[in-house]
Structure formats: C-alpha cells, structure tokens
Amino acid sequence: MIHARSLTFAYPGAGRPSLKNVTFDVPEGTVLCLCGVNGSGKSTLLSLLAGLYAPASGTLTVAGIASPGKEDKLRGLSALVLQDADLQIIGSTVAEDMLLAFPPGLTDAEETARDMAARFDLAEHWHSPVHTLSYGQKRKLCLAVALLASPALLLLDEPFSGLDYPAIREMRAILANNRKHRLTQIISVHDLEPVIDLADSMVVLHQGEQVLAGTPQEVLDAIPAFGVRQPCSWQRGLGIVPWE
Ligand SMILES: Nc1ncnc2c1ncn2[C@@H]1O[C@H](COP(=O)(O)OP(=O)(O)OP(=O)(O)O)[C@@H](O)[C@H]1O
C-alpha cells in the first residue's frame, strides 16, 4: 500500500535535511513501527505520509497516490494523530469535536459519533468541555475523531507517551482492534515495549537516515547501536512475548 523510495526532505530554511534516502514498503492492513531517538525524523516522516509536506526528492506512493504532486489527496486518505492532543482538538466539547469530523448535515453523524465515544469510554463525557478531560482522555478523543473519518491509513505519533499503564493497555487494545480490522497503521515510538508485539515490520531512523528496516525479528538485535532499547523479553532471549 505504501512505497517510499529514496525520500529526502529538509524544512524550509534548515541547513541540513531531516530525512535522507528513506526507502520502505508497507503492505495494506499491516502495522509498521517507526522508531528512533528524539530528533531522528519520525514526526517528519509521518508528516510526509500525511501529505503535510512533499519530499524534496524521491517518491512516496500511498494507495496509488504519489507525492510530490498529490499531497491534497494524501491528506484525504490518511489520518495523523499528533503527540500533542491540544494541538489537534478543535471542538469546545467532546460532542463538538467529534461532530466536526463529519461534513455538515450528514444524517447519522451524531449516532456514529456517539457509538465511537462509547467505544472509547468517552460517552459520559459527551457534553464535557474538552479542557476538563484528562491527558489520556484527550489522546483517546483525538484517536476517535481520526477513526471517524474512516482513513485508509492511520498515522500515530508516539501514541503511548505520557499514558499510565491502564491507559497504555487501552491504547494497545484500540490499535490491536484496528489491526484485526486490517487498517494500515504506522506507529512512531521511541520505546518499543508497548507496541512490538503488534508490529509486522519496523523502520529505524537515526539522524534522518533509515538505518534498519525489516521484521522485528530481523531488526531487534541491531537497534541498541541507534539508541533504541530492546524489549525486555528480547533482552532475556525470549523473543517477542505478547502482552495479553
Ligand atoms: N519545523 C521544523 N523546522 C526546522 N527543523 C525541524 C522542524 N521540525 C523538526 N525539525 C528538525 O528535524 C529533525 C527531525 O525532527 P523530528 O521531529 O521529525 O524527529 P522525531 O524523531 O519525531 O523526534 P521526537 O522523538 O523528539 O519527536 C530534528 O533535527 C528537528 O530539529
């Protein structure tokens, strides 16, 4: 579904590129775990995949839509869930934020949104002002709104950061359910522990370069050299042990 070929990108005015020569494929319905230390280029790559920027060189094709050239179409088929929920929430209440995901006047919009709120344990907060939600609830609201748009590609930037253990488990359950329904997902993390058993493939970035790519089993032995901690089960020689 995704073919990235020799992607290079530099922010306007930046001295050096934030992505260099990034090449990978993601089959439809699979989960790619994108990892690397702070500043390695994960968010930048997600922005290109979301159609927010175009590569300076190389080509990115998502479901047959190519960038550079068709970023507006890419934006229509993917949903990016940002690390900072406050940058993403635009409604003043949960209801308003969820209903803004639909075109005006769409029949069934409220019913669909309420069902999604219930799925994400947000039903009792339907009329709550968004600033009264907890950090974890705000993250869930952003993900719920992203899914309301029925994206073909879900892009998640550090979905576990700042979440407590129960919220991490809840987030995992949502991502696992998406995977069960064959939604293509790219999940950026610096810590692999909460996600590795859900990942079909991995790309490791370091200083904007793709240094490793393959299945978790192919990549995990080499990741410490790039500042990424191996999952505990892998360190103990147990391979990848599912959480549940
Ligand atoms: N808007 C911008 N303008 C200029 N440089 C930027 C901009 N955004 C990011 N960068 C630079 O691009 C590089 C990659 O940053 P990016 O945010 O993509 O990394 P990251 O792996 O997502 O980091 P983190 O884990 O800290 O979120 C960094 O050197 C960063 O300083």
The ligand as an SDF file (V2000), in Angstrom:
LIG
                    3D

 31 33  0  0  0  0  0  0  0  0999 V2000
    9.5750   22.8230   11.6710 N   0  0  0  0  0  0  0  0  0  0  0  0
   10.8730   22.4960   11.6710 C   0  0  0  0  0  0  0  0  0  0  0  0
   11.8060   23.3380   11.1550 N   0  0  0  0  0  0  0  0  0  0  0  0
   13.1150   23.0000   11.1460 C   0  0  0  0  0  0  0  0  0  0  0  0
   13.5940   21.8310   11.6230 N   0  0  0  0  0  0  0  0  0  0  0  0
   12.7140   20.9720   12.1590 C   0  0  0  0  0  0  0  0  0  0  0  0
   11.3100   21.2480   12.2190 C   0  0  0  0  0  0  0  0  0  0  0  0
   10.6910   20.1960   12.8000 N   0  0  0  0  0  0  0  0  0  0  0  0
   11.6490   19.3010   13.0910 C   0  0  0  0  0  0  0  0  0  0  0  0
   12.8690   19.7610   12.7090 N   0  0  0  0  0  0  0  0  0  0  0  0
   14.1520   19.0590   12.8200 C   0  0  0  0  0  0  0  0  0  0  0  0
   14.0660   17.8540   12.0650 O   0  0  0  0  0  0  0  0  0  0  0  0
   14.7530   16.7990   12.7450 C   0  0  0  0  0  0  0  0  0  0  0  0
   13.8070   15.6320   12.9240 C   0  0  0  0  0  0  0  0  0  0  0  0
   12.7860   16.0330   13.8290 O   0  0  0  0  0  0  0  0  0  0  0  0
   11.5100   15.1460   14.1120 P   0  0  0  0  0  0  0  0  0  0  0  0
   10.5910   15.9470   14.9740 O   0  0  0  0  0  0  0  0  0  0  0  0
   10.9920   14.6300   12.8330 O   0  0  0  0  0  0  0  0  0  0  0  0
   12.1560   13.9360   14.9300 O   0  0  0  0  0  0  0  0  0  0  0  0
   11.4290   12.8790   15.8800 P   0  0  0  0  0  0  0  0  0  0  0  0
   12.1700   11.5990   15.6740 O   0  0  0  0  0  0  0  0  0  0  0  0
    9.9710   12.8800   15.6540 O   0  0  0  0  0  0  0  0  0  0  0  0
   11.7550   13.4710   17.3040 O   0  0  0  0  0  0  0  0  0  0  0  0
   10.9310   13.3530   18.7100 P   0  0  0  0  0  0  0  0  0  0  0  0
   11.0040   11.8950   19.1150 O   0  0  0  0  0  0  0  0  0  0  0  0
   11.7240   14.2320   19.6220 O   0  0  0  0  0  0  0  0  0  0  0  0
    9.5360   13.8310   18.4610 O   0  0  0  0  0  0  0  0  0  0  0  0
   15.2840   17.3770   14.0350 C   0  0  0  0  0  0  0  0  0  0  0  0
   16.6250   17.7410   13.8420 O   0  0  0  0  0  0  0  0  0  0  0  0
   14.4320   18.6110   14.2520 C   0  0  0  0  0  0  0  0  0  0  0  0
   15.1290   19.6110   14.9380 O   0  0  0  0  0  0  0  0  0  0  0  0
  1  2  1  0
  2  3  1  0
  2  7  2  0
  3  4  2  0
  4  5  1  0
  5  6  2  0
  6  7  1  0
  6 10  1  0
  7  8  1  0
  8  9  2  0
  9 10  1  0
 10 11  1  0
 11 12  1  0
 11 30  1  0
 12 13  1  0
 13 14  1  0
 13 28  1  0
 14 15  1  0
 15 16  1  0
 16 17  2  0
 16 18  1  0
 16 19  1  0
 19 20  1  0
 20 21  2  0
 20 22  1  0
 20 23  1  0
 23 24  1  0
 24 25  2  0
 24 26  1  0
 24 27  1  0
 28 29  1  0
 28 30  1  0
 30 31  1  0
M  END
$$$$
